[in-house]
Amino acid sequence: MAKPNFEKTLAEVLGYSSKMTEKTSAKGTTYQAEVIEEITVIAAGEPERQERNGVVSYKYPVFDQKTDLNFEIRVNGEKPADVSFGNKLKFVSVTGGRLNNGGSWFGAETVHKLVKAPA
């Protein structure tokens, strides 16, 4: 007998279309992950530098005007120069999920600061 599953998909949570993609973990194991190809959001603060097991990442507080959501996205590697409150950011290959404490996590492969072209 199956139990009801109230787990939402990444697409349902963030409001963007997604697809299942095969990824490879740091240990070399392949797995299927739900991925949103790209999301453009507004920086809601300064990125926070973090280091775990020698890997540097940045946690970006963001606001999505499309869905009216505030959340954080973590990206491994160095941050784009001069990212600050109000900058428009594009995150590529966004994944995420539910944490045991009821919260959620989001990560992306890369982040780009979008700059308006001069008029």
N, C-alpha and C positions, 0 to 999 in steps of 0.2 A: 504494500500500500504506500503510495507516494504522499509526501507532505506538501502543502502549498508553499510556493516560493515567492516571497515579496521583494526579492532582490531586483533592483532596477539595473538596466544596462547603462553603459557610459553615454550612449546617445540619448537615452531618456533623461539622465541626470543633467547633462550640459546643453541639450537641445540642438545638437549638430548630428549630421549623418555620420555613420561609422562603418567600418568593415573589419572583418576578421583577417588578421595577418599573422604569418609565422615569424616568430622572433627567436633569438638565441640568447640564452642567459650568459652571464659572466663565466659560469662553470662549463659552458658549451652545450647545455641541454636546450633542445628546441621545444617551443610551446606555442599555442595559439593565444592571441591577445586581441581584444577589441581596440581599434585605433581610429581616432579622428584625425584626418590628414592635416588640417591646420585650423587654428583658431586665432582670430585677431581680437585683442582685448586692450584695456587701458591699465597701465601700471598704477596700483593703489598705494604705492610706497616704495621704499628702497629695497632692492634684493638683499637677502641675508645669506652671507657666505657660510657654508657648512663643510665639514670634512668628516668622512666616515671610512675607516679602514684604508686611509691614504687617498681616497677619492674625493676631489673637491667638487662641490655642487653649489648651486644658488637656488634659493627658494624665493619666488616672485609673488608678492601679494598682487592680485589682479581684480579688476571689475569688468564684467561683460555687460555692455550696454544692451545687447540683443536679448539676454535672458534675465537681466537685473540681478545677477549672482556675483557675490564676492567669494573668492577662493584663492588657493595658492598652488602654483605649479613649480615643481623642482626640475632643474636641468643640470646635468653633469657638465663640467668644463667651465671655462671662463665666461664671464658675462660680457655682453656688448658694452662698449664705452658709453659712459654718461647716462645710464638708465636711471630715471628718477620719476617721481610722482607725475602722472598725467601723460607720460610717453605712450605712444601706441606701439604694442608689441605683437609680433606674430610668432606663435608657437607651432612647431611642426612635429607631427607624429605623436599626438597626445594620447596617453593611456591613463587609467585610473581605476579606483576601486574603493570598496568599503573597508574600514578598519574595524577591529574587534570592539573598540570603544564606542562605536556608532558614528564616528567621523568618517572622513574620506581622504584619499590621497590622489594626487594627479602628478604626472611626470610627462616630460616631452624630450625628444631627441635634441632639438635645437631651438634657439630663440633668436629673433631678429628684431632690432629696433627699426621701426618704420619712420622714415623722414619724408616730410612733404617736399615735393619738387619746388624749386624757386619759381615764382610767378613771372 
